Amino acid sequence: MSAIYTANTAKAKVIYYKDKETYKIVFAFNVHKKVKDNGDIVYMFPTQAKCAYVSGDINYEELQADKERIIAQAKQTMRTDNVEFV
């Protein structure tokens, strides 16, 4: 008997906070795809408390420099190499 293992694909998005002028990168597995009435596709993320990984507040300059480090840390935490930005 052989077992088939499939890797889940995590969805990620960058969120901008106007009041703090900072960014966060949010990673989640339980993201739902929704098509609006006008045909636009929107991905519905769960609340940040239920996401698989949420980076801390990041300034714009640090976001560009540390993006790869944050993604690598998220992959290690979530135990997956399949991350898709939406």
Secondary structure, DSSP 8 states (H G I E B T S, - for coil): ---------EEEEEEEETTTTEEEEEEES--EEEE-TTS-EEEE---GGGSSEE---B-HHHHHHHHHHHHHHHHHHHT-S-EEE-
